[in-house]
Amino acid sequence: MHSETGTLDAVEPFKFRKSLAFIGGFGPMSGQQEVDGDAITKAIMVDGQVVVFRVKEGKGAKLEYKLFSSEPISDKAAKEVGARIAFFLSLDDEVEQFYSIAREKDPKFYPLVESAWGLHHVKFLTFLEIACWALINQRIQRPIALRIKRSLTEKFGGSLEVEGKLYWAFPDGVRLKGASSSQLQETTRNQRITRRFLSLTSSLGELDEVYLRTAPFEKAKARLESVHGIGEWSSQFILFRGLGRMGKLQPLHTRRLGEAIEGVYGSAKPLKEVNDTYGDWAGYWQLYLWASTMPGFRRP
């Protein structure tokens, strides 16, 4: 077993245990990592190589991580995984700006900020993972969607045993692009999802993640919607939960979020009002509402 270590800095306020609580309450990630005390252990595939990373709290706002692989970990791979961990946990987000807006302009909401203080946006680990989840999780029961995702991981991804525990990494683009129609059909057992996956894999060359993170929102959204099966809702979900596009809140509300909004404000909350109040931080307003519905977060 080969290993490397490193540290990452988070912009304060940041509380890693809030990130772990969010992961524990987020259904699409269930069973895909081990959360033990103040640490998370999870696998990722980098250029076909499976790397398991363990992240734990360090001193102050630092996180310490250790990488494991059955092959030597190149400097390039180690750097890529470190950057992916930082993006996955949104360590650079300056949430104090969001807190200031809530404190000054939204006093009914501010108690939710206090209850989740230090939570940074926890994203899906990779763009391909959230894109596939968005294609799977449409008009389908959650247990079936999770089964398909797990089958996709076990068929085209990779695994590594670390300290007696087996960790599975979601496939990278090269692995998934090499999947045939019959292999995908056998894995998903769903012709509609198979067609969507084939459209996604054939479009990967045009779905540059840096572009999708930084391009004007509507252009990034249009690029995603060129994939069969990615529509209005799915593109917004990918941009928000996978790529950290937290401004210009879109209508992603579920019944659970609607109930949370009514619990805070006593009635519905127009999206225009939220966007006008929070601007580039509107997505964090929704994220903290979402967190308030999870078992690991105590409603004030």
N, C-alpha and C positions, 0 to 999 in steps of 0.2 A: 504494500500500500504506500502510495506517495502522498505527501501532504505539504501544504504551504499555509502560512498565517499572515494576517494583516489586520489593520484597524481602519475604521471609517469614522468620520466626524458628522454629527447631526447638528442642524441649526436649532438652537433652543427657542422656545420650550419644546422638549422632546422627552417622552417617556416610553421606553421600549415595551414595557409591560402592557401599555395600551394597544400597541401594534399586535402583540401576541393575543390579547383579548379579542381584537377585531378578527384576526385570522381564525380563532376558535369558533367565532359565531358566523363565519361566512361560508354558506353551504357549498358553493362550487369548488372550494378548496378542501373540503372535508376528506380526511384520509390520505392526503398527499404530502404530509410532512409530520414530523414529531415535534410537539411543543412540550418541553419538560422544564418546569420552573421558569427560569429567566432566559431560556435558550430555545432556538428553533433550528431543526436540522431538515434539510430539503435537498432535492437533486435537481440539476439542470444539465442540459445537453449543449455542449459548445463544439461546433464543427465535428459532430459525431462522437465526441468524447463525453462520457458521463462524469460529472463532478458533483460530489456531495459537499454542501457547505453547512457549517454550523455557526450560528451567530449568537452571541450573548452580550449582555451589558458589560461595558467597561467602566472606566472612571469618568465622571462628569457626563458629557453628551457623546462620549465615544462608544463605539461598538467594536468588539473583537470578533474576528471570524477565522475559521480554519477550514481549509479545502482538503478534500480527500479524492483520490482517483487511483484506479488500478494501473494507469499509465503516468509517466512523468508529466507534470503540469508546467507548460511553458510559461514564460513571462507574459506573453500575449494572452493566453487563456486565463491566467490568474488576474490580470488587469481587467479583462472582459467580465469575469465573474464578479470581481469586486465592484465594478461600475454597475452591473446588473442588480446586485444586492442593494446598492444605494438608491437606484431608481425604483426598485420593487418596494422599498420602505419610504420613498420620498424624503430622504434625509435632508435635502436642500430646501424644502418648503419653509418659507418664513411665515409660519402660522400666526405669529404675533400680530401681523397686519389684519388677519381675519378676526382675531380676538378683539382687537381695538374697534373694528366696525361693529361687531356684535355688542360690545360693552356700551358703545356710545349711541348706537342707532336701533338696537333690537333687544331691549331689556327682557322681553318675555322669552327670548331664545337663549340669552346668556347663561342661565343655569345649566343648559346642556353643554355649553363650552366648558364650564367649571367641572362637570362630571366626567368629561372626556379629555381633560387638560393634558396636553402633550401628545395627543394622537396625531400622527401624520398619515396621509393617505396611503393605505396598503393596496397596491395594484396586483393584477395578475402578473405572474413572474415574467412571461414573455408575450410579445405581440401575437405570435402564432397560437399560443394557448388561448388567449381571449378571443381571437378571431374564430377559432374552431368552436369554442364554447358558445359564442353568439350564433353560429350556424346550427349547432346542436339544439340549443335551448329555446326552441320556438314551437309553441303549441304541443308541448310534450311534457309528461310528468317528470319531476325532478329525479326520482330514482332511476328512471330509464335514461335520462340525459347523463347522469353520473356513470351509469353502466357503460354507455357508449364511449364516454371520455376515457374511462379506465381501460376499456378494450383497445382503444386507439393508442393509448400510452404503452400498453403491454405488447401490442403487435409491432409498433413502429418506433417506440422509444427505446430506452435502455435502463438498466438497473445496476446498482452497486450495493453490496453489503458492507456496512460499517458498524463495527462493534456489535455484531449479532443481529442487526436490524437491516432489512432490505428496503432501499429507497428507489423509487421509479422516477425517471426523468421524462417529461413530455418530449415528443420528437422535435427535432429542429427542422428547418425548411428543407434541407437536403434529403433527410430521411422521408419526410412526408411527400415531397415532390416525386420521389421514386416509387410511390405506391400506385399500383394499377387499379383500374376501376373494379375489377373482380375482388381484389384484396380489400378495398375499402368497403365494398358491398358486404363481404363476408364479415367484416369487423362491425359495421354499423347496423346491419340487417335492416336498412332503411334506404330505399332508392332515392328519396328526396334529399336526404342528408348527403348521400354519396355524390349526387350531382353538384351540390353546393361545395363539397370538399374539392372536387375536380376543378371547379371554377376558381376556387381560392388558390390551389397549388399552381394552376396555370397562370395566375396573376401575380405571383409572389415577386417577380422581377420588377413590377410596377408599384409594389406596396412598400416603398422604402420607409423604414420606421422613423428615421430622422426627419424626413419630409412630413410624415403624418403628425409628428410631435410639434413641428414648428410652422407649417404652412398656415395661411389663413384658414379659419375653422371651416368655412363653407367649401373651400377647395379640398381640404383633407377629407371632409365628409363625402364629397362627390367622388373622390378617388376610391374610397372604400365601397361606395355603393355601385361601383362598376363590377363588383363581384356578385355573381348570382346568389341570392339568398340574403345579402346584406342590404337592408332597407333603412328607412328613417330611424326606427328605434335602435336597430343593431349597430348602425354606424355611430350614433351618439353614445351608446353604451361602450363601444370599443374605445372611442376617443376619451371618454371620461374615466372608465375603470381600468383601462389598459395602458393608456398613453398620457394620463395626467392632465388632460385638457379641462381645467377646473372652472374656467370662466364661461359666461353665457349659458346658464343652466337651461337644459332642454327638458321636455316633458317625459321624464323617466319614472314618474311616480307609480308605485304599486299601492294596493289597498293598505298594506302595512304602513307605508310612508304617509298615506293620506290620514290614517288614524293618528300617527305620531304628530302630524301638523295640527290636527284638530286638538290634540292633547296640549300642545304648546300655546296655540293662539285662540282656541275656542271655535275656529271656523277654518275654511280653506284659505290658502295663501296664494294670491296670483303670482305666477312666475315672473311677470314683468316687474312686480314690486320687489321680489327677491333679487333679480338681476340688477335693478336700479340701486338697491341698497348695497349689495355686496360686490358688484362688478366682477373682477377677475377671481374673486373668492366665492362666487355663488355655489360652485361645486362642493366646497367645504361645508357650506350650510346643509346641503343634502347629505353629505357624508356623515356629519354629526347627528343628523336626524336618524339616519340609517343605524348608526352605532347605538343610539339610545334605545333601539328595539331589540338589541342583542343581550343575551343573558349575562355577558361579561361586563356590561355597563349598567350602572345603577341610575335610574331616573331620579332627579332631585324631587 
